[in-house]
């Protein structure tokens, strides 16, 4: 037994000694490590533009001799160079695509992957549209979100001018669709009058005068186009024309024709109109100058507000003796749309602010909320412009050279900016970013031209011009500015 025990002890000692002595038998080498700077977590790019990224690649423990590179978007290799210099195309036009930058050691097969996201937009996906009246012709220009200017873009794309009589711009969408909205360009003179243009390319789709059964209506003066599920509403020369569209889902633009006679009745609509939730509301609110009444377009019919069951009775919405100057939705969280309007008394120098709502999942019910007298009617004139902000308690008002902000929660008014030194022609809120305001002014050096700037109207912004979002003297006399949303689902509700 002692011999066996001694044998095991000897074996253990030999093994332990061998392991101890073997520690110095191997030469360990650390693997190269790589880091990348200059690669953002996300990028917004436009079809046809250059997508350029120049990453700074640094190595620890030595740089491998045989490296390869790959840039992938949505699993498509768009470049195999160290730096990316790619003309955007051949990849889906979609937000939030997965992308990665890969560095591979070809000798060892080791890959280093750096992921990021890319949102690909069509050239004219979203930005500011400006419509100018140049007498016998009209001019549509575009300022993209990244600040790039496309002057006279309609002529650039289509090779010819818009008709004269520039009046208004309106964007509309197919029901519940993610397809980019079309643009209605209201021009009131021939030969084409108003046109519908594609929201991706700005190519002309159709002249509105050709969308009628038979000849266009007499005294054709297109003013507005509003489109909801199953119905398109066109206002021309104060009258409403209704086009029924059978398809609710999978509907098509310009599906069917308008009758060449208006909706019956003794009324005269203004060019103003408003809608609540772009996706879930199918009502359009108009104003009749003849009766000083709100009118509701619902299911292809035009009627006065039903206020018989209005629990608040804050004001009477019909035969008001007032004229709506402007207004818009201030909240559109389903199932309730809340609205604000500014009205001027027809006989006295008084201005009023009304609030009301439509609630419900089917035929929404009208309820008045409040009517207050505007604190300073002296700033309100025929050329005063308004921009109603959604989900914030503000209405921006341009009067002469001064930009005001009105707080409808406490009925207070104060100047936001009075340093422009020239007349403000128009203003508009950005529906996808309520802290941005588009402003158009007369050019300081040439009154036949217009300037554009986007302002930061956040609490801390104070109305300062956003960097890269100012273009001076690049437009004709602008009559309307509208922010092009692109996808209706991009609007926060």
N, C-alpha and C positions, 0 to 999 in steps of 0.2 A: 504493500500500500504506500510506503514511503517513496519507493521508486516511481510509482505512477504519479504521486503528488508532486515530486520534484520535476518530472517531465512536463506537467502542465504549467508549473511556475516558469520553467525555462522557456516554453513556447510563448507565454504571455509577455515575458520580458523582451524576447526577440521581436515580437510583433509591435509592442509599444515603442521600442527603440527604433525599429524600421520606420514606423509612421512619423516619429519625431524627426528622424534624419531626412525623410522624404519631403519635408516642407520646403526645402530650398531647391527642389529638383525642377520646378516649373517657372516659366517667365510669363506672368499675366500681363495682358495689354488691354487698356480701357478702350471701349468702342467710341468712335467719333460721335459727338453730340452736336445737333444743329439747332439754331434759333433763327426766327424770321421776324424782322421789323418791317413796318410799312405796309402790312396787309390788314385791311379793315375787316371788321366782323360782318359788314354788309355793304352792298353797293346798289345804287339805282342807275340803270343804263337804258339808253334809247336805241331802238332799231336804226341801223345805219350810222350810228356814231361810233367813234373809237373808244374802246374800253382798254385803258392803259393802267397797268400796275407795275411798279418797279420795286420789288421787295429787296430789303437788305438782308443777305444771308450770312450768318456768322457760324464758324465751326470751333468746337473745342476738341482737343486731342487729335488735331490734324484733319485736314480736308481730304476726303477720298479723291483718288485720281480720275475715276471713271464714273461721272455722274450724268443722270438724265433727268429731265423735268417734264411735267405734264400739268396743264390747267384743264379742269373739267367743270362743266356746268350741266346739271341734270344728266350726268353720266355721259356727256358728249365731250370728247377732247377738242378743245378750241385752240390750243397752242402747245407746242413741245419745246418752247424756249424758256430760258430763265426768267426773262421779263415778259409780261403780257402786253401785247399790242394787237388788239383784235377788233375788227369791224363787226359790230353786233349784227348777227343774222344766223339763221339756221337753228335757233334754239327757241323754246316756247316763249311767247309773250305772256308772262305770268309773274306774279309777285312771289318772293321768298323761295326761289329755286335753290336747292342744295348745290354747293360748289366746293371744290377743293384744289389746293396747290400741292403737288406731290414732288418730292425730291427722292430719287432712287440711286443707291449705290449699286451699280451694275455688277461689281465684282462679288459682292456678298448677297445681293438680292434684297437688302434691307431698304424699306420704304419709310419716308417721313411724310406724314400727311397733315396738312393744315386746312381745316374746313372753314367755310364762310358761306354767306348767302348772297344771292343776286336777284334783284327784281328787275325784270325786263319789261319795258313799256314801249308802246308804239310811239312814233315821233311826236304826235300831237295828243298824247294821252290826257294830260291835265295841265292847265295853266290859264292865263288871262286872255280873253278874246276882247278885241276893241273894234267897234264898228264906227267908221267915219263917213260923213256926208261930204262928197266932193263935187256936188252939183249934179252933173249929168251921169255920174257914176258913184258907186259906193266902194269903200275900202275896208276889208277885213284883215286885221293884223293879229298876231299871236305872240305872247310872251310866255315861254315855258317855265315850269317850276324851277329849273336850274338857271333862269335868267336869260337864256338864249332867245333872241328876238327874230321873228319871222315877219318882216314888214310886208304888207299887201299879200298875205299868204294865199288868199283865194286865187288871185291872178297868177301867182307863182305856180300853183298846182294845176289850175285849169286852163291857163293861157288866155283868159279873157276877163274883162271887168264884171263886177256885179252891177246890176241896174241901179239907177239913181233913186233918190228918196229914202236913204238909210233911215231905219226906224228903230229896230230892236233885235236883240239876240236871245234865243231860248234853246236850252238843251232838253231833250226828252228821251225816254228809254222804253224798251219793251217790258211788259209786266214781269216782275220777279227775275229778270234776266241779268246775267253778268256781262252781257255784250255791251260794248262801248256805245254810249248814247249818240244820237244824231243831233245836228245843230240846225235849227230853223233860223234863217237869216231873213228878217222882214225888211224888204225894200218895196216902196209903194209906187214906183214908176216902172213903165215897161222898159225893155221888151219882155224880160223874164219875170219881172217883179221879184217876189221872194223865192228862195230856193232852200232845199234840204241838202245838207252836206254830210258826208261820212265822217264820223268822229275820230277814226284812226288816220285817215289820209287827207281829209278836207276836200276830197273830190266831190263834185256836184252829183247828187243822186237823181234829183227831179226838180223841175220848176213847179211851184205850187199851183200856178195857173193851169197846169196840165193834170191836176189831180181831181178834176170835176167831171161829172157826167155831162157831156155836151160842152158848151162854151163856158168860159169863166163867168162869174156873176158880173152884172153891170156895176160901174163905179168901184172896181176892185181895188181895195186899199188894205193889204194884209197888215195886221197889227200884232197878232199873237197866235201861238200854237201850243196847246196843252194836250198831252196824251196820257190816258189811263187805261186800265184793263177794259177791253171791248169798245172803247170810244176814243176818237180823236176830236178835239174841239179847236176849230179855227175861227178867229175873230177877224172880220174884214169890214172896214167902214162902219163899225159899231154894231154889226150883226153877227150872230153865231151860226156857224155851219158845223154840222155833226156828221162824222163818218163812223158807221158801225163796223166793227171788226169781229167776225164770228169766233176766231180762235182766241182763247184766253191764255193758255200756255202755248209755247211754240209759235207765238204770233210773229208776223213779219212786218218790217217797216213798209209804209205805203201799200198796205193790203186793202185793196178796194178803192172806191172813189167817193168824194163828197157830192151830195146833191148840189146843183147850182142855184138852189133857193135856200134862204136862211130859215132858221128856227122861227116859227111864227110869234108875233106879239109886237106890242108898241113899246119898244125899248131901244136904248142906245148905249152899248157897252163902251167903256173906256178901254185903252190898251192894257190896263193893269189887270192882273189876276194872280191868285196865289193858291198853293196847294200845301197840304200838311205832309205827312210821312210819304216819301217818294216811292216806297215799296208797298206799303199797306193801305194807303189812303187813295180813294178813287173819286173824291170830290174836288171840284174846282170852284173857287169863289170869285165872282165878278162883281162889278159895280155898274148900276144903270144910272146914267146922268139924268135921264128924263124924270125919273121918279125919286131920285136920291135914295136908292135902295140897294142893299146887297142882293145879289142873285146867286143861287146855287145850281151848278151843273152837276146832275147826278143821274146815272143810268140813261144818258142821252136826252134828258129833259132839263129845262131851265125853269126855276121857280124861286119865289121869295123864301127867306128863312121862315121856318115854322117856329114861331115864338109863343104859341098859345100855351105851351107847357114849360115855358122858361121860368124857372124857380126864382131867379135873381131879379129879373126885370130892371137891369142896370140902365138899359136904354132900349129904344125901339129901333130895330134894324131896317125898317122900311119907312119911306116918306119922311126922311130925317131932316130935310132942309140943309144938308151938309154934303160936301163932295169929298170922296176919298182921294187923298194926295198920294199915298203909298201905304205899304204894309207888308207883313210877312209872318211866317210861322216863328214863334219864339220857343216852342217845345213840341216835339213830335214823338214822344214815347208812347208806343201803342198801349191801350187802344184810344188814347186821347191826343188830339191835336189842338194846341193853343195858339191863338193869333193875336196880333196887335196891328192896329191901323191908325193912321194920322188923317184927320179930316178937317176941312176948313168950312166954317159957317158960310152959307150962300149969301147972307145979307149983312153980316157984321164981321169986323176984324177979330174973330175968335177962332182958335184952333183947338181941336180936341184929340184926345188919345183914347181909343176904345180897345178893350180886350174881351175876347169871347173864345169859346171852345166848342169842339164837336167831339163827342165821346160815344164809344160803343164799337162792337165788332162787326155789325152789319150796317144798317142805315144809321149812321152816327146822329146823335141827338144834339141840337143846338142849345147852348146856355150862354147868356151874357154874363160877363164878370165885372166889368167896371167901365166908367167913362169919367175922365178928368180933363180939366182945362189945361192946355199946354202953357207953361210958365211965361214964355216970351214970344207971342205971335209976330212981333216985329221982324224977326229973322226969317219968317216964312213968306216966300214970294213965288212967282210963277216958275222961276228957274231953280228953286231950292231942290236939292237932291237928298234922298234918304237911303240908308242901308240898315235894315233890321237884322240884328245879330241873334242867332239861335243859341239857346242854352247859356246865355249871358244877359244881364239886365240892361243892355245898351242898344240905343239907336244912334247911328252916326248921321249927322246932318251937315251938309255942305251949303253954306249961304255966302255968296260972293267969294271973298278970299279966305274965309274962315271955316275951319272944320270944328264942329261942335260934337260933344257927346252928351246924349240925353239918357238919364237913368230912369227907366219906367217903374222901378220899384218904389222910389221916393219922389218921383216927379220933379227931378232936378236937372238943370242944364248948366254946362260949363264949356268954355273953349278948350279944345284939345290942341289945335295948332293954328296960329294966326300969322305965321312967318313965311307963307308961300309967296306973297307979293304979287299974286296973279289969280285970276278967276279959276275956281274949281268947276270943271265941266260935268263930272259924274263920279260916283263912288259905288263900291260894291263890296260886300263881305265875302270871304272865302268859306264856302259851306263845309269844307273838310278840315279847316283850321280856323276856329272862330277868333283867333288872335291876330289875323291878317286882314288888312283892308286895302283894296285896290283903289287908287286915286288917279284921276285924269285932270290935267290943268292946261290952260292956255300956255303955249310956249312964250317965254319972256321976250325972245328976239323976233318972233314971227307969229302974229296972231292967227295966221291961217294954218298953223301946225299945233300939235298937242304933245304934252309930256305925260309919261306914265311913271308911277312909283308905287311900290308895295310898302305899306306901313306896318310896323309892329305895334299893335294896339293892346298888347297885354298890359297888365298892371305895372310891370317894371319897364316895358318898352316905351310907353309914353308917346306913341305916334312917330317914333323915329323910322327913317327909311331903312328897309332891309338891305343889307349889303348885296350888291350885284343885281338888285331889282329896281333899277331906275334907267329910263330911256328918255332922252330929251329931244324934242323936235322930230321924232321919227314917224309921226302919224298925222293924218289929216284932221279936220275938226271932228272930234269924237262925239257921238250922240249916245252911245251905250257901251258899258263895260260889264262883262259877265265872267265869272270864274267857271271854266269848263271842268266838271267833276270827272268825267270819263266813265267810271263804273259807279252806278247808283248806290252800290253797297259800301262804297268808301265813305259815304256820309254818316257820321255818328248820330245815332238816334237816342 
